């Protein structure tokens, strides 16, 4: 893990906390081009009534507006949780060059946990994917969120 990876993952963690503060699953993402954050997003499917409003998609939308382009070759995406199939498809279509994630997702992660779509040879674009950056911190944020949610459910 580089200093840069830690810096940008911490920015994604701040966004994840923002998601958690509005009772969304705490996942955050940033898009970085030439060392600058050009897109930010956090999970918002509940509040937006939109199943596609995952952190990565929201960050991609923000970056596309900032860059006036839906293609982002050479950009990096930092996200606190391993991307799902939908988000990976969007990342591939955007031509993101590198994906850095925190915690693994053994149920829906497709950067090596369930599948490895970034390494699928039949696809026309491949992003370099690296996991485990601040994984404990990212994972703890998610674990605490779901524990609190279970607690509320049991006491209600």
C-alpha angles and dihedrals in degrees: 000000000000127000088249092053091052092047095052094041088055088054088052090048090055089055090047089055089051089055091050091050089062092044096257120132102276104248122136134183140187132191116217126198122178091348096307131104107244099166135035132185145159134190112287109155094122098047094041095040086230123128090200095057095103119147093256094050092047090050091047091051091049093048092047089055092046094048095036087228135092090210117080110179112172092023125119129218120211116194132170095225131042108266122257125228095269094050093045089054090053091046090052093048090050089053093231107182101210136019121199118187136179117210124027119239109217093186105047108001115126101183090087107310103087098358136349105232092163088063097042104127094206093063119092098227131042126194120199106245125201124179137190101056105149085342095160093052093044092047093046091054090055094043092051091048094052093043090054090047091051090048092053091048093051094047095045 
